[in-house]
Amino acid sequence: VRQGYQVQVYDEFVIRGNTAVLRCQVPSIVRDYVIVTTWEREDGVTIVSNVAN
């Protein structure tokens, strides 16, 4: 069965100068099969995960 899904990242509040941790929310139906390897920002910057190594 093929079923579409969307991965979400929710906004976090952080005070300037501190570190924010953003978590990728993957639906439970596919969580066991998905590994997040990169993040792409709206400005075109790509961030590569340590998991990809």
Secondary structure as UniProt FT lines:
FT   STRAND          8..9
FT   TURN            16..17
FT   STRAND          24..25
FT   TURN            28..30
FT   HELIX           31..33
FT   STRAND          38..40
FT   TURN            42..43
FT   STRAND          46..48
FT   HELIX           50..52
//
